[in-house]
Amino acid sequence: MNEEERRQALAEFLRSRRARLSPAEVGLPETRRRRTPGLRREEVATLASIGISWYVALEQARDIHPSELVLHSIAQALKLSPVEQQHFFELAGQPSPKPAGLSGEEEVSPALQKAVKALDPHPAFVLGRRWNIAAWNRAAEAVLTYGKSSADLPQNLFWNHFTDPLARKIYPDWEKSARLMVALLRTERARFPDEPWYGEMIEGLLKESDFFRECWGGYDLHGDLDGQKVMYHPFLGYLEFDSVTLLAPAHPDLKIILYVSSPATHSKIVNHLESLVAVV
C-alpha cells in the first residue's frame, strides 16, 4: 500500500479498537448516554497521556509521525494484544515493538494443546520463549525421550542438546545441529537483551560444554530450525523427518515444531504407539 493508504488503514484500525472498549473496561466512570459505542477520542488521549490533537490527527489519517513512546502509550490505552500491537506499529511506519520480558511462564491454550495432539503420529511440540517444551504429543514423547521414561522429556532444548550424553550418539550430525543451536541462542539473546535468563543459560553452557565454548566464539548467526532431521533412536532405530516451524498468531511467543515423518519412520512410530496402547 502507498503512504496515503497506510495512514487510512491506521485511522480505521484505531477507530475500530476504540469502538470495542467501554469506559468500565479501562477504569473510567460511565457518563451520559453515548451516541456511538466505545470510548471517545479525548478519553483515549487522556488514557495515553498525549494531546487530543495528536490522537485526532491519527484518526483523521493526517501526515504525522508519532514516536515509539506515543505508540506504546496508545497501544496500552486501547489494550492491544501483542499481535495487534505489531500490526499497529507496522501501520504507523515504526519497527515492531520489542518483545516483553520473560517473566512468568507461557500458557498453552487448550485449543493449541488439542492441535498439537491431533498431529500424532507425527511428533509435534511447543517451545516457549525460553525454549522449554511447553506441550507435546505422544509421538514427540516417544521420540524425544530417546527411549527413556516419559519423565525424562527434555525440559530445555538448548541445555539438553549440549549436556545429555545420549544426544551425541543419537544425532549423526550432532555437531552441525549444535552449531545451529548456538546461532539460535545468540539470536534469541539479542531479542531479549535485558533478560538475565539468557545470560545465565549461556554462562552455564560455557562451563558445561567444550564444544559450546568453541562455537560461541565463532559468532555464527545463520540459524534455522527447519530442515531435515535424522536420528538413531535406541528403540525405534533410524528415523528421518522434515522439521517445520509453525507460528500461531494468538501465541506470538510460542513456536510449534512439527517433525513430518518419512513413510518408513511414520510406520515405526505408529507401530510403537499401538504397542504402548496394547500394553496398557
C-alpha positions as CSV (number, residue, x, y, z in Angstrom):
1,M,0.0,0.0,0.0
2,N,1.1,3.6,-0.6
3,E,1.6,6.2,2.1
4,E,-1.9,7.5,1.9
5,E,-3.4,4.1,2.1
6,R,-1.2,3.2,5.1
7,R,-2.4,6.3,7.0
8,Q,-6.0,5.5,6.2
9,A,-5.6,1.9,7.3
10,L,-4.1,3.2,10.6
11,A,-7.0,5.5,11.1
12,E,-9.6,2.7,10.5
13,F,-7.7,0.4,12.8
14,L,-7.7,2.9,15.7
15,R,-11.4,3.7,15.3
16,S,-12.2,0.0,15.4
17,R,-10.1,-0.6,18.5
18,R,-11.6,2.4,20.2
19,A,-15.2,1.4,19.4
20,R,-14.8,-2.1,21.1
21,L,-13.9,-0.7,24.5
22,S,-16.3,0.5,27.2
23,P,-15.4,3.1,29.8
24,A,-15.7,0.4,32.5
25,E,-13.1,-1.8,30.8
26,V,-10.4,1.0,31.1
27,G,-11.4,2.2,34.5
28,L,-13.4,5.3,33.5
29,P,-16.8,6.1,35.0
30,E,-19.9,5.8,32.9
31,T,-21.3,9.2,31.9
32,R,-24.2,10.4,29.9
33,R,-25.6,8.2,27.1
34,R,-23.3,7.9,24.2
35,R,-24.2,8.3,20.6
36,T,-21.8,5.7,19.4
37,P,-20.3,2.6,21.2
38,G,-16.8,2.6,22.6
39,L,-14.5,5.3,24.0
40,R,-14.4,8.9,22.9
41,R,-11.2,10.2,21.2
42,E,-10.5,12.5,24.1
43,E,-10.7,9.6,26.5
44,V,-8.1,7.6,24.6
45,A,-5.9,10.6,24.5
46,T,-6.2,11.1,28.3
47,L,-5.5,7.4,28.9
48,A,-2.5,7.6,26.7
49,S,-1.3,10.9,28.3
50,I,-1.0,12.5,24.9
51,G,-2.6,15.6,23.3
52,I,-6.1,15.2,21.9
53,S,-5.0,17.0,18.7
54,W,-2.3,14.3,18.2
55,Y,-4.8,11.5,18.5
56,V,-7.4,13.1,16.4
57,A,-4.8,13.7,13.7
58,L,-4.1,9.9,13.6
59,E,-7.7,9.0,13.3
60,Q,-8.1,11.6,10.5
61,A,-5.2,9.9,8.6
62,R,-3.2,13.1,8.6
63,D,0.6,13.0,7.8
64,I,2.1,12.9,11.3
65,H,4.8,10.6,12.6
66,P,4.3,9.7,16.3
67,S,7.2,8.4,18.3
68,E,7.6,4.9,19.6
69,L,6.8,6.1,23.1
70,V,3.5,7.6,21.9
71,L,2.6,4.4,20.0
72,H,3.3,2.4,23.1
73,S,1.0,4.7,25.2
74,I,-1.8,4.4,22.7
75,A,-1.4,0.6,22.5
76,Q,-1.7,0.4,26.2
77,A,-4.7,2.7,26.4
78,L,-6.5,0.6,23.7
79,K,-5.5,-2.7,25.4
80,L,-4.0,-4.0,22.2
81,S,-2.9,-7.7,22.1
82,P,0.7,-8.5,21.1
83,V,-0.5,-9.3,17.6
84,E,-2.5,-6.0,17.4
85,Q,0.5,-4.1,18.7
86,Q,2.7,-5.4,15.9
87,H,0.1,-4.5,13.3
88,F,-0.4,-1.1,14.8
89,F,3.3,-0.3,14.7
90,E,3.6,-1.5,11.1
91,L,0.7,0.7,10.1
92,A,2.4,3.6,11.9
93,G,5.6,3.1,10.0
94,Q,7.6,2.1,13.1
95,P,9.6,-1.0,13.8
96,S,7.7,-3.8,15.5
97,P,7.6,-3.3,19.3
98,K,10.3,-5.1,21.3
99,P,9.2,-8.3,22.9
100,A,8.3,-8.1,26.6
101,G,10.5,-9.6,29.3
102,L,10.3,-13.3,30.0
103,S,8.8,-13.0,33.5
104,G,6.3,-15.8,34.1
105,E,5.6,-19.0,32.2
106,E,3.7,-19.1,28.9
107,E,0.3,-20.7,29.0
108,V,-0.6,-23.1,26.2
109,S,-4.3,-22.8,25.5
110,P,-6.4,-25.9,25.5
111,A,-7.1,-25.4,21.7
112,L,-3.4,-25.3,20.9
113,Q,-2.8,-28.4,23.1
114,K,-5.5,-30.2,21.2
115,A,-4.0,-29.1,17.8
116,V,-0.6,-30.5,18.8
117,K,-2.0,-33.8,20.0
118,A,-4.0,-34.1,16.7
119,L,-0.7,-34.1,14.8
120,D,0.0,-37.6,16.0
121,P,1.7,-39.8,14.8
122,H,4.0,-37.0,13.5
123,P,6.0,-35.7,16.5
124,A,5.0,-32.2,17.5
125,F,5.8,-30.0,20.5
126,V,5.5,-26.4,21.6
127,L,8.5,-24.3,22.5
128,G,8.2,-21.4,24.9
129,R,10.2,-18.2,24.8
130,R,13.0,-19.8,26.9
131,W,13.0,-22.9,24.6
132,N,11.4,-25.1,27.2
133,I,9.0,-27.7,25.9
134,A,5.6,-26.5,27.0
135,A,3.3,-29.1,25.3
136,W,3.8,-32.2,23.2
137,N,2.0,-35.1,21.6
138,R,2.6,-38.9,22.2
139,A,4.8,-39.2,19.1
140,A,7.1,-36.4,20.3
141,E,7.3,-38.0,23.8
142,A,8.3,-41.3,22.2
143,V,11.0,-39.7,20.0
144,L,12.4,-37.1,22.3
145,T,12.9,-39.2,25.4
146,Y,15.4,-41.4,23.5
147,G,13.8,-44.5,24.8
148,K,13.9,-43.4,28.5
149,S,10.9,-42.8,30.7
150,S,8.4,-40.1,29.8
151,A,9.6,-38.2,32.9
152,D,12.9,-37.6,31.1
153,L,11.4,-35.5,28.3
154,P,13.9,-32.6,27.7
155,Q,12.9,-29.5,29.6
156,N,15.1,-27.2,27.6
157,L,16.3,-27.8,24.1
158,F,19.5,-25.7,24.5
159,W,20.6,-27.3,27.7
160,N,19.6,-30.8,26.6
161,H,21.4,-30.8,23.3
162,F,24.8,-29.9,24.9
163,T,24.6,-31.7,28.2
164,D,22.7,-35.0,27.5
165,P,25.4,-37.6,26.6
166,L,22.8,-39.6,24.5
167,A,22.3,-36.6,22.2
168,R,25.8,-37.1,20.6
169,K,25.1,-40.7,20.0
170,I,21.6,-40.3,18.6
171,Y,22.2,-37.5,16.1
172,P,24.7,-38.4,13.4
173,D,25.0,-34.7,12.6
174,W,25.2,-33.6,16.2
175,E,28.0,-31.0,15.6
176,K,26.0,-29.4,12.8
177,S,22.9,-29.2,14.9
178,A,24.9,-28.0,17.9
179,R,26.2,-25.1,15.8
180,L,22.7,-24.3,14.8
181,M,21.6,-24.2,18.4
182,V,24.4,-21.8,19.3
183,A,23.3,-19.5,16.4
184,L,19.7,-19.6,17.6
185,L,20.6,-18.9,21.2
186,R,22.7,-15.9,20.1
187,T,19.7,-14.6,18.0
188,E,17.3,-15.1,20.9
189,R,19.6,-13.3,23.3
190,A,19.6,-10.3,21.0
191,R,15.8,-10.3,21.0
192,F,15.7,-10.0,24.9
193,P,18.9,-8.1,25.7
194,D,17.7,-7.2,29.2
195,E,16.6,-10.7,30.2
196,P,19.0,-12.3,32.7
197,W,17.8,-15.8,31.9
198,Y,19.7,-15.9,28.6
199,G,22.9,-14.8,30.3
200,E,22.6,-17.5,32.9
201,M,21.9,-20.2,30.3
202,I,25.0,-19.1,28.2
203,E,27.2,-19.0,31.3
204,G,26.1,-22.4,32.3
205,L,26.7,-23.9,28.8
206,L,30.1,-22.2,28.7
207,K,31.0,-24.1,31.8
208,E,29.5,-27.5,30.9
209,S,30.4,-27.9,27.2
210,D,33.7,-27.5,25.5
211,F,32.0,-27.6,22.1
212,F,29.7,-24.8,23.1
213,R,32.6,-22.6,24.1
214,E,34.3,-23.3,20.7
215,C,31.1,-22.4,18.8
216,W,30.2,-19.4,20.9
217,G,33.4,-17.6,19.9
218,G,32.6,-18.1,16.3
219,Y,29.6,-15.7,16.3
220,D,27.6,-17.6,13.7
221,L,24.1,-16.1,13.2
222,H,22.8,-18.4,10.4
223,G,20.2,-20.3,12.4
224,D,17.1,-22.0,11.1
225,L,15.1,-24.7,12.8
226,D,13.6,-26.1,9.7
227,G,15.2,-28.8,7.6
228,Q,15.9,-32.5,7.5
229,K,16.4,-34.2,10.9
230,V,18.0,-37.7,11.2
231,M,18.4,-39.7,14.4
232,Y,19.2,-43.2,15.5
233,H,16.7,-43.9,18.2
234,P,17.6,-46.6,20.8
235,F,14.2,-48.4,20.4
236,L,12.9,-47.2,17.0
237,G,16.1,-47.3,15.0
238,Y,16.8,-45.0,12.1
239,L,14.3,-42.1,12.0
240,E,14.0,-39.4,9.3
241,F,12.0,-36.2,9.5
242,D,11.4,-32.8,7.8
243,S,11.2,-30.2,10.6
244,V,8.8,-27.4,10.1
245,T,8.2,-24.4,12.5
246,L,4.6,-23.3,12.8
247,L,3.5,-20.0,14.4
248,A,0.2,-19.3,16.0
249,P,-0.8,-15.6,15.7
250,A,-2.7,-15.8,19.0
251,H,0.5,-17.0,20.7
252,P,3.3,-14.9,19.2
253,D,6.0,-16.1,21.7
254,L,5.4,-19.8,21.1
255,K,6.8,-22.0,18.4
256,I,5.1,-25.2,17.2
257,I,7.7,-27.6,16.0
258,L,6.4,-30.3,13.7
259,Y,8.5,-33.3,12.6
260,V,7.0,-34.6,9.4
261,S,7.9,-38.3,9.3
262,S,9.2,-40.1,6.3
263,P,7.0,-43.1,5.3
264,A,9.3,-45.6,7.0
265,T,9.6,-43.5,10.1
266,H,5.9,-43.0,10.1
267,S,5.3,-46.8,10.2
268,K,7.7,-47.3,13.1
269,I,6.1,-44.6,15.2
270,V,2.6,-45.8,14.5
271,N,3.6,-49.4,15.5
272,H,5.3,-48.2,18.6
273,L,2.3,-46.1,19.7
274,E,0.0,-49.0,19.1
275,S,2.1,-51.3,21.1
276,L,2.0,-48.9,24.0
277,V,-1.8,-48.9,23.9
278,A,-1.9,-52.7,23.8
279,V,0.3,-52.9,26.9
280,V,-2.0,-50.5,28.8
